[in-house]
Amino acid sequence: MRYLITSALPYINGIKHLGNLVGSMLPADLMARYLRRAGEEVLFICATDEHGTPAEIAAHDAGMEVEEYCSQMHSLHASIYETFGLSFDHFGRSSSPQNHAMTQYIYGRLEENGFIEERDIKLFFSIEDNRFLPDRYIIGTCPKCGYEAARGDQCENCTSLLDPTDLIDPRSAISGSKKLEIRSSRHLFLRQTLLSQDLRRWIDEHAEWPVITRSIAYKWLDEGLRDRCITRDSSWGIPVPRPGFTDKVFYVWFDAPIEYIAATVEWAEMKPDDRNWQAWWRQPDDVKYIQFMAKDNVPFHTISWPATMIGTRETWVMANFIKSFNWLTYYGGKFSTSRRRGVFMDEALKLFAPDYWRYFLMAHAPESSDADFTWELFASTVNKDLADKFGNFINRTLKLTSTYYGLQVPEGGEPGPVEIKLRTALADLLTEYDRAFRNMEFRKVIITLRAMWDAGNVYFDECKPWDIVKKDSAAGAVILRTAINLIYFFAEAAWPIIPFTSGKIFDALKLSDEERTASTHEVLSLTALQAGRAFEIIPPLFMKIDKTRLQELNEAFSGIKGT
């Protein structure tokens, strides 16, 4: 099988927070890295989602044309994701010419097959702005909780779904004008009701999906699908190729998932002689397609987009597995981009290196339920796991070896029953690790990795090489040679999760390119690094977060707790 991996497209209106990262892009990256390490052929695709009202509002607030705003933000997003180590094969843009062409093509197939219908709907029209206002262009007081800045589609404060006409004292998000009236506007609808049975059959085929994915999909089906409006009164978006619709564009949630395909076209066109996008999207028999997203995106990926692709009546690669996540909360409240609540990716990188965040977030991934971020939990995880279990093992092994044998893997002695027992235990753990990764159970991946580190520390502590080297140089050499090979094994196993740290270890062990890309199974023997191999002492890989630093973090972010 070849593996196609996509992460939910990050929206363009601002830097994403840690909840966005752990809910889609980061686990997708871990999976892509793991599969590549296992020798699989992988294509990992993502892009910025650039159409829709939030992009227009953000550009307006920034005093920029929306095209310029999106271009700048795409570059910023790409830079941050690269710094975090997200290993996309291509990071595209939903505003690309390729997505324009692909969206219009798919729309054409839906129209030919009778799944598009024109309807008149009632919308707010702003007299002062001289335009129809999409739901997010209308703000007002929430009728459920009284929040005064609720949007026309949803109240961010109480999360209630709304219709713009539900709002109390509605006003334009552009001008603030309250001179609004209800007018009729003609739009296109995707006739999802005609595709309900097709969707149910498709979902029924995937009993292995996470409970949260299947439950959300069936909830929508069981409550009865509604036909979905796929156009908007706007000039920012993909034009609708239909007479009488020149002043409208496709709804962002119609074209955004199609960008998965279009981004692959972008990727292929960069090297047209070597790449073929259709081999990934038109040949379902040998492609396993895995999608990663937070739970709010599940309805679009299990209902709306599959309905779109099924409605073309063409052969497309459909999702084989949809890995969805619950929320990462911040001190019990929801992370929020618009309200700057929580820790954002640019801020996170200024505070700690990427691997601190990569490990912590996956160790506490919100898989079966929501997970809560606190600085206390972050500090505890860094100190206990990364600094003590992992980093300290590496430092004390290399320092002790250098003290008694110099900067090289020590020579002498042969592995005995203790080393054989250790390898057996690690082999069992590696089997668990592989199973957890293949099942996309990321908390179990971290638990198993941590158990490997524990096994190494127990071996080191029970063998007491600091005592043995003084009595029996050959016996001490066996222990420390094994421990150095454990470092190699740990770095290989940890590479999908903390790649920058593994890279530093590879450098310290002076590994060749081939040795750096070896599979964890290949170094399980704990004899790959033979006597005489040079190494370097490595500075501490992870610094502990002491009480003073923890207090500083709490104080720096205290203003956004509970807001």
DACORHU-V903754 format. One record per backbone hydrogen bond with DSSP energy under -1.0 kcal/mol. CO is the residue of the C=O (numbers start at 1). NH is the residue of the N-H. Records with the same first field share a line. If there is no record, write none. Layout:
CO: NH, NH
//
This chain:
2: 288
3: 43
4: 290
5: 45
6: 292
10: 49
12: 14
16: 345
17: 21
18: 22
19: 23
21: 26
24: 28
25: 29
26: 30
27: 31
28: 32
29: 33
30: 34
31: 35
32: 36
33: 37
34: 38
35: 40
36: 39
41: 3
43: 5
44: 89, 90
45: 7
46: 92
48: 94
49: 12
52: 56
53: 57
54: 58
55: 59
56: 60
57: 61
58: 62
59: 64
60: 63
65: 69
66: 70
67: 71
68: 72
69: 73
70: 74
71: 75
72: 76
73: 77
74: 78
75: 79
76: 80
77: 81
78: 82
79: 83
80: 84
81: 86
82: 85
86: 88
90: 46
92: 48
93: 96
96: 100
97: 101
98: 102
99: 103
100: 104
101: 105
102: 106
103: 107
104: 108
105: 109
106: 110
107: 111
108: 112
109: 113
110: 115
111: 114
115: 191
117: 189
119: 187
121: 185
123: 183
124: 133
125: 181
126: 130, 131
131: 126
134: 137
135: 138, 152
137: 173
138: 152
139: 171
140: 150
141: 168
142: 146
147: 142
150: 140
153: 162
154: 151
155: 159
160: 155
163: 166
164: 167
168: 141
171: 139
172: 176
177: 172
178: 180
179: 127
181: 125
183: 123
185: 121
187: 119
188: 230
189: 117
190: 192, 228
191: 194
192: 195
195: 199
196: 200
197: 201
198: 202
199: 203
200: 204
203: 206
206: 209
210: 214
211: 215
212: 216
213: 217
214: 218
215: 219
216: 220
217: 221
218: 222
219: 223
221: 224
228: 190
230: 251
232: 234, 249
238: 250
240: 242
242: 245
245: 248
248: 240
249: 232
251: 254, 255
252: 256
256: 259
257: 260
258: 262
259: 263
260: 264
261: 265
262: 266
263: 267
264: 268
265: 269
268: 271
271: 274, 275
277: 280, 281
278: 282
281: 317
286: 2
288: 4
289: 320, 321
290: 6
291: 323
292: 8
293: 325
294: 297
297: 301
298: 302
299: 303, 304
300: 305
303: 307
304: 308
305: 309
306: 310
307: 311
310: 313
321: 291
323: 293
325: 295
327: 371
329: 373
330: 333
333: 330
336: 341
341: 336
343: 18
344: 348
345: 349
347: 351
348: 352
353: 356
354: 358
355: 359
356: 360
357: 361
358: 362
359: 363
360: 364
362: 365
365: 367
366: 326
371: 329
373: 331
374: 378
375: 379
376: 380
377: 381
378: 382
379: 383
380: 384
381: 385, 386
382: 387
383: 388
384: 389
385: 390
386: 391
387: 392
390: 394
391: 395
392: 396
393: 397
394: 398
395: 399
396: 400
397: 401
398: 402
399: 403
400: 404
401: 405
406: 408
407: 535
409: 532
416: 420
417: 421
418: 422
419: 423
420: 424
421: 425
422: 426
423: 427
424: 428
425: 429
426: 430
427: 431
428: 432
429: 433
430: 434
431: 435
432: 436
433: 437
434: 438
435: 439
436: 441
437: 440
441: 445
442: 446
443: 447
444: 448
445: 449
446: 450
447: 451
448: 452
449: 453
450: 454
451: 455
452: 456
453: 457
454: 458
455: 459
456: 460
457: 461
458: 462
459: 463
460: 464
464: 467, 468
465: 469
468: 471, 472
472: 476
473: 477
474: 478
475: 479
476: 480
477: 481
478: 482
479: 483
480: 484
481: 485
482: 486
483: 487
484: 488
485: 489
486: 490
487: 491
488: 492
489: 493
490: 494
494: 497, 498
498: 502
499: 503
500: 504
501: 505
502: 506
503: 507
504: 508
505: 509
506: 511
507: 510
508: 536
512: 516
513: 517
523: 526
530: 533
533: 409
546: 550
547: 551
548: 552
549: 553
550: 554
551: 555
552: 556
553: 557
557: 560
558: 561
//
